[in-house]
Amino acid sequence: MSDLARELQERVQEAVAEKRPLELRGGGTKIFYGREPFGDRLEVKGHSGVVNYEPRELVLTARAGTPLAEIEQLLAEQGQMLPFEPPRFGEQATLGGTIACALSGSRRPWSGSARDFVLGVRMINGRGEMLRFGGEVMKNVAGYDVSRLMCGALGTLGLLLEISLKVLPRPEEELTLVQVRNAEEALQLMNRWSGKPLPLSAACFDGLYLHLRLSGTPTAVAAGRERLGGEVLEQGSAYWRNLDEQRHAFFRDERPLWRLSLPSTTPWFELPDKQFIDWGGAQRWLVSDAPPAQIRRKAETLGGSATRFRGGDRSLSFHPLPEGLMQLHRRLKQAFDPAGIFNPGRLYPEF
């Protein structure tokens, strides 16, 4: 255990004894996400470094404060990658913050989410105890899969110290195809082609153009291009990186940005203002000043949920939970953080 890990543990133990809330902070690049944080800031970005990397085993373990850019560079040197393509939203992004927010990029529907690649974690709970869950292998079935509970918890269950991840080889070849379509055609084609043996790794519709990324062997990519048609986008990799980092013109609007999680087969629907369809139809970005209740009612009628991703009233960030699910979240919070010191209220005011 490093000296900084011991220091972090001592800080947590002091906060527990004094019942003093802590705001856990990595690189701060996703501070906009979720409800307004409060409490004494506990910086984690100094606790950095790759602990173990086995390229042949496709496993990497790093401390939570390790810059995401550093990890991606290390993997790229070995022809490997983080399969869920996490957005950074800034060069200071850390591995711990990435897992705590559980944000995934355009490859997510085809490769899996951040949660799917977490093998194990080392953490400090709300009693100041240092715990380890999971390991560095996929088939770890001893007890509950606690490590993946940390994904998307926004630090409300504990302070992450180390994370072990499954990584994958980079595709031999990638290209992006562009077609002019309307929304109905784009949704129909994305869903049809997602069910076919095609090397799709991303699909989105920006209101005018359908973008499709093919990834795999040169033979598979060439066959997919022949079947799907369309024009090849010269700077395809930059297009998807800019989409994940929300650098396209669509995201520069100053109004609140909403993320709607819906069944991919959901037909095109009308809501005020503009939309961007990602994840083959399963993720709909909405820029709108419409009342949150109206947006969430629409998402619910379509079988999904709506998150206020950035801008607007931060107290209304996440979709309300049914009472049964809320009770489960409260029990988890009580089990991991009985004094309620970690990022209180960051997800919901109830915990």
N, C-alpha and C positions, 0 to 999 in steps of 0.2 A: 504494500500500500504506500502510495507516495505521500510526501509531507503535506502537499496541498489537499489531498483527500482527507487526511487526518484533520487539517485545519477546517475544512468544510464540515466535517462531522462535528467538530467542537462548536462551530457556529450554530449548527442546527440544534445541538443539545442545549446550548444556552437559550436559544429562542423557544424551545419546548419548555424549559424550566420557567421562563418568564412569560410564556403564552403570548409571544410576540410574533405577528405574521411576517413572512418573508416573501419577497418578490424574487423568484428565481430568474436569472438573466444570463443568456449566452452571448451571442453577438448582437442581439437587439434588432435584427433585421425583420422580425415578424411581430414586433411589439404592437403593431396595429391590429393584430388578429385576436379576436375574443374580446371579453369585457375589460374595462380599465383595470390594470394591475395596481396593487398597493402593498405596502409593507416595506420593511427594511430590505434594500437590495442585496442579494447574494450573488456575486459574480462567479460564473463557472468557466468562462472562456480561457482562463489561465491554466485550467486542468486539461491539458491537451497532449496529443501524441498518439501515434499508432502503437498499440501494445503487441499485436500479433497480426501477421498477414501471411497467409499460405495460398499463393496463387494457384497451385495445383489442386488444393482442396476447395477453392472458391470461397474462402472464409476470411473475413477481416474483423479485428477487434480494435476499437479505438476509444480514447477517453472522450467524454461528452463535449469538452471544449475545443476539440480538434476542428480547425476550419474545414468546411465541406469542400472548398476548392482544393485544399491540400490532399484530401482523400481521393477526390476524383482524378487529380493529376497522377497520384501514385497508381491508381487502378489503370489509367490510360496507358501508362508506361508498360504495363503487362498485358495490354490488349483486353482489359476488362472494364466493367462499369457497374454503377448502381442501377439495377434494372427498372426501378420506379421513377427515375429521372427527377429527383426532387428539385423544386425551384429554390433559389437562394434568396432572392430579393435583396441582394447586397453581398459584397465580398467578405463581410464579417460573419456570414452564416456559419453556424457550428453544427456538428453532428447531433448533439443533444437536442438543440432547438428544432432540428429537422424531424427527429423522431417524436418529440413532444407534440409538435403540431400535426404530424402525420400527413403532410402535404405531398402529393404525388403529381408527376407531370403527364405528358401526353401519352406515354407508353403504358400507363396504368391498366387499361382494360385488357391489354394483350399480354402483359408480363406479370402484373400483380401490383398490389399497393405496398406502401412502406411497411405496413404491419406484416405482410406475407414474408418479408425477408429478415425480420428480426429473429435471431436465434437465442439470444440471451442478454441480460442486463445485470449490471452491478449498480446498486442504488443505496441511498440513505432514506429510511422511512421516517414517519412523523414521530417516532420515539427516539430518533437519533441512532438507530441501529443500522449497521452496514449489512446489506443482504445481497445475495446473488441468486438469480433465477435463470433457468435455461442453461445453455452451454454454447458449443461451437459446432453442433451437428444438427441436421434437420430432424432426425428421429429422436427427439428427447421427450419422452412421455411420462416422466416422473412428476405426478401431481398436476396442478393446474398450470396452464400456459400464462403465467403471470407476466412474463416479460412483454408480451404483446399488449397487455393492458396499459402499458405506459405510452403506447402510440395514440396520440390524439388526446391524452389526458391534460395537456398543457401544464404539466408540472404540478398538478393538484394532488397527485398520489405520492410523490416522492422526488428526490433529487437524483437525477441520473448521473452516474460516474463513468461507466463504461457501457458500450453497446457492441454486441457481436452481430454481424450481418452476413447473409449469403450474398455473394456477388455473382455476376455472370459474364461470359465472354462477350466482347463487342461483336456485332454482326460483321461479316466479311464485307458486305456492301449495303448501301442504303441509297434510296432516291425518293424524291417527292414528286407526285403527279398533281396537276391542277386541272380542274374542269369547271366550266361555267354551268351552274345549276340553280334552280330555285330551292327553297327550303324543303318542300315536300319531296322533291326528287332526291335531294341530298340525304335526307333521313332514310328514305326507302333504300337507297343504294348502300349507305353505310351499314345498315342492319343486314341487308342481303349478303354483302360481301364479307361481313364479319363472320358469317356462318359457313363460309366456303374455305377450302384449303388454300388460302392465299397468305403470303408473308406480310400481312398488314401489321404495322406497329404503331400507327396513329391515324386518326381521321377526324377532321373538323370542317365546319362550314361557317364562313364569316359574313354571310348575308348575300354574297354574290358568287364566291368561289368555294368549291369543294376541294380540300387538300387531303391527299392520301399518301402516307409514307409506307414504303416497302422496305423490309429489312431481312437479310438472310444471305444465303449463298448467291453468287452471281447468276447461277442457273435459275434459282427460284425467283430472284428479283426480276430477271429478264422475262420469265414466263408470266409473272404477275403484271408487269408493264404491258405486255402484249394483250392480256385479257382485259385489263381495266381501261386502258387508253388514257388520253389526256396529254397535256404538255408537261415536260420535265422542268421543275423549278431549279434553277442553277444553284441558288444558295439555300438549299432545302434544310440543311442542319441548322443554319442560323434562323430560319423561319420558326422551327419548333422550339428552339431555345428562347427566342423572343416571345413566343406565345406563353411558354411556361413561366417566364419572368415578367409577363404582363407588360411588355414594352410596345405592343402593337397599338395603333391609333385608337382602337376600340376602348382600351383601358385607360386612356388619358383623360377621360371625362371626369369632371370634379364631383359628379353626383354619386350617391351610394352605389357600390358594386355588390351584387348578390350572386351567390352560387346556388343553383338549383340542382339537387341530386334526384334524378328521375329514371324510370325504366327507359332503356335506350330506344325502345319502340314507340315511346310517346310521340304522337303526331305533333306537327307544328301548331302552336297555339299563340293567341294574341295576348300580350300584356303591354302596358304603357312603355314607350321608349324602345331601346334597342337590345338585341340579343346576339349572343355568339354561341354556337353549338360545338362542344368538344366531346372527347371520349366516345366518338361514334354515336352520339346522341344522349349519353347518360349524364353528361354535365352541361348545364345551360348557364352561361353567364348573362346576367341582366344588369344593365345600368338604368336606374329608375328612381324617381322621387315618389313613386306610389307608396301609399301607407303600408307598413310592414304586414299588418293583418291581411290586407288584400293579397299580397304576394304569397304569404304562407297558406292562405286558404286555397289559392290556385294550385300551389305545389301539392297540398294534401289531396285535393280532388284528383290529381294526376298520379297519386300513389308514391309521392316523394316528399322531400323536405327542402327548406330554404334557409340558407345561412347568409347573414349580412356580413360579407367578407371584409369590406373596408369602407370607411366613410359613414356618415350618419350617426344615429344614436347607438353607442356601443353597448348600452344596457340591453339591446334587443338583438344581440349578435347571433345566437344559436336558436334553432327551432325548438319550441317548447316540447318537453318530453311527457309521454303518458305517465300517469301517477305510478303505475307498477314499475316502469323503467326508472323513474326518478328515485323510487325507494331503493332499487338495486344500486344506483349510483351513490346514494347516501351511505349505504352499508359499506361499499367499497372505500369511500372516503373515511368512514369511521375506523375501518380495519387498518388502513395504511397510515392515516394521519388523524388520530383521535383528537388532537388539540387544535386541528384546523389551521396550521401555520403556513402550509404551502400554497401559494398563489390563491388565497381565498377569493371565491366569487369570480374567478377568471373564466370559468365555463358557465356556471349558473349561480345565481345569488344564494341558492340553497346550500351550496358547498364550495 
